[in-house]
Structure formats: structure tokens, C-alpha cells
Amino acid sequence: RDRSPSRGLGDVYKRQARNGERIDTETELAQRFGVTRYRIRKELDVLTQMGILVRTPKRGTTVREVGANSLRNQIQMRFDIANFDIQEFIEARTLVECSLIPLVSRRITPALASRLELTLNKIEEHADEPLVADKFDREFHLLLLEGCGNRVLQVFSGMLVTYFEKTSNRVAKMDREFFLEVARQEREILHAIRLGDAQRAADLLLSLIHISEPTRRTPIS
């Protein structure tokens, strides 16, 4: 008998996650691993709290459907409650966003380019409304993540969303010219991407991050 229920339940999850079937009962799992039902219940409680399992009276315990949106939401929730330093978010954002630019440059579609352009127009339109403009700025960066076409990287958009939300209090004090300048630089990035010049787009993005980050350097609480 395998007396490691934590690892064993992980195997059960992997085997049954594909079809969403009901997993074995607490009694069956306890017999399989040679432990008490109490021990199994504690393990199941942890997986339920993590959003991996769904426990329903009469129906039993089933594996929650795990898609990109579900993973993204779980990651964002954990970032929301984590006490990470702002510098860690800056480093992560810089690494993730700049590294995906070559993928975006190769895979961008006319439809996505139009959505990015529309988002930039919205930033300019609402430049006098800092929080609204910042929301569209965030949307621009999330669209870049979408444009990379890599679902694993897209899952990390939760980090980006949390980053913007946690630093919005400082951005709320920025004036119209700040957001017009952000939109101008992001339009240059989009232009370079459309031309297929990934290196220039990445350099412009890095420059934008370094210029705009000082406005967001405030502790995350």
C-alpha cells in the first residue's frame, strides 16, 4: 500500500481530471493508502480550498475543470494575498513581457492589431481620467500577452493584472500628459510589432517600463 496520500491523491487527480469523473470516496481512498478517513478528509479539504476539487452532497467529489481562465484566476487570487515587494513585480513583468515580444511579432493578427490600436485610442480619450486610462493601459499589456499565442504565458496575466491593481493609487495622481506619453510610446511598440521588428519593439517596451515604473513604486499592501 502507498502510505503517501498527498502524492497518491495527486495521481488520482491527474488520472481523473481529464474526464471530470467523480473521484473515489473517502473510505475507498483510505483503504487504498492505508490511512484513516480523517487523514484523507484533510487532504481533500486542502485540494478543495485550492479550487482543484468540488465537493457536493450526494454527488460526491469531482475534479473541477481546469482551463487557462481557471488557472489564471487562481494565480491572481494568490498574488492578491501575497506580500510581494513591488520590485519583484517589476522584475517579473519586465522579464515576461519583453520575452514574449518575438512571439507577438510573429503571430499578431490584423484583428488583434486593431484591438490594440483601439485600446491606445481609449487611453488618449480618457487621459484626463487616470484610473480609466490606467485600465486601458493594462488592457494593452494583456492583449500583448494574448497575442503571443502561448497559453502557458497567458496564465501569468494574473500577475500583470494584480500588479496594475495594486499600484493604481499612485497612478491616480498622474496628469493627462503622462497617459498621452504612455499611449505614444505604446503606439511605437505596436508599429514595430506590425513591421516584424521584434528587437525594436522589445527595446521600446523595456524603455517604457523603466520610464513609467517610478510612478508605481509604492509598497503593495
N, C-alpha and C positions, 0 to 999 in steps of 0.2 A: 504494500500500500504506500502511496505517496503521501507523506505526512507534511507536505508543504502546501496548504490550501491556497495561499496567496498566489503562488506560481500556477497551481492547478486550475484555479478559477480563471486565471488569465488564459490558459489553454482552452478552457470551456468557452470563454468569451470569443476567442479567435475562431473556434470551430463553428459557433452558432451565430456569430454576428452577421455572417453573410446572408442568412435567410431569415433572421429575426425571430427564430423559434423560441419557445419557452425553454429556459434552462432547467436543469434538474432541480428537484425540490431540496429543501434544507436537509431532510432526512437522507435522501439519496446521496447528496454531496458529503454529508457527514460520514456515511458508510464508506464511500469511495476513498476518502482521505484519512479515515480512522481517527476522526476528531469529534468533538461534541457539536451539537446543533448550535449551541451558543457561540462557539468559535466561528462557525460558518455564517451565522447571522451577522456577526460583527464584520466579517469580510464583505458580505453582501451589502451591508449598510454603507460601507466606505465606497463601494462601486456605485451605489445608488446616489450618494451625495456628490460623486464626481460626474453624475449625469450619464453614466455608461449603461446602467440598468434601470428598468422601470418596474416597480413592484405594485401590482394591482390585486385587490382582494378577489378571490375566486379564480382569476385568470392566471395568477402566479407571477413569476419574474421573467421578464423578457429583455432582450438586448435592444437598447434604443438605436434607432437608425443613425449611423454616423456618417455625415456628409461634410463637405467643406464648410458650409454655413454653421453646422453644429460645432465643429472643431474651432472655427473662428470665434464663435460666441463664448466657448469655454475658455479659450486663451484670453480673450478680452476681459472676461469676468475675473480671472486670476490676476491679470495686470492691474485691474481696478483696485484690488485689495492689497496688492503687494507694495511694499515701501521701497521702490527702486529710486535711486538717485537720478536726477534729471540728466546728468552726464551719461549715464548708462543708456537712457533712451536716445540721446543724441548719437552716440556711437552706433547703436543698433540701427537707428533709422538711416544713418549715413551709409552703413555697410549694405543693408538690404536694398535700399532704393537705388544707389549708384550701381550695384552689381547687376540689377535686373534690366538696366537700360539697353544693353545689347540685345536682349530678348525682345523688348518692346520695339526696338528699331526694326527687327526682322519680322515681327508678327503683327504690327499695328495695322488695323483695317481702316478704310475710309470712314466707316460708321463710328469707330472709336475716336478717330481724329476729330470728327465733328463734335462728338460729346465733350472732348477735351477743350475744344475751341469755345463751345457754348459755356462751359464752366468758367473759362477765363473771362468771357463777357459778363458773367454774373458777378465775378469778383469786382470788376470795374464798375458795374452798375450799382453795387452795394458798398462801394469803397467808404462811404460815409457811415456805414453800419458795421463796426468792427467784428462783432460776433457773427453776423450773417456772412460777411466777406470771408471770415476765417473758416466758416463751414464749407464754403465753396472751394477754398484753398485746400482743405482736407479732401474734398471730393476729387480734386485734380490729382492728388497723390494716390488716392485709392484707385482711380482709373488707370494710372500708370501700372499699379500692381496687377489690375485686371488684364491690362494689355500684354503682360509678359507671357500669358497663356500657361503658366505653371501653377497648378493647383496647390502644391506644397508651399510655394512662396506666397500665394494669395491668402493662405491661412494666417500668415503673420500680419495681415492687415489689421488684426485686433490690436497689435502693438501700436500701430500707427494711429488708430482711432483713439486709443487711450492717451497717447502722447498729446494729441491735439486737445482733447477734452481737459486734461489735467493742467494744461498751460494756457488755457483761454483767458484766465483772469488778467494776465499781463498783456495779452494781445488786445484786450478790450480797451486799453488806453492808447492804442496806436491810431495815428491820424490817416486821412484819406490818401496822402502821398505814399505812405508805407504800402498800402494794398495796391495802389496803381503800379508801384515799382515791382511788387511781387508778381503781379499779372504780366508786366512787361517781360520780366526775366523768364517766367514760365512759358510765355509765348515763344521766346527764343529757343527754349528747350524743345518745345513741340515742333518748331520749324526744323531744328537739327534732326529730330527723330524722323520727320517726314522725308528729309533728304537722305536718310540712312546713315548719317554721321553720328554713330553711337558714341565715339570718343568725345566729340564736342558736346553732345547732349549730356553726357556724364559729368564732364568738367563744369558745364554751366549749372547743373544740378548741385554739384558739390559746392560751388561758389555761392549759390542761393542759400543753401543750408547754413553755410558759415556766416553769411550776412544776416540772415533772419534769426538764427538761434539766440543771439544775445537778448532779444526781446522775450524769449521764453525761459530764460534761465532763472527759474524760481523753484523752490522746493516743492516736491509732489507730496500732497498730504491726503 
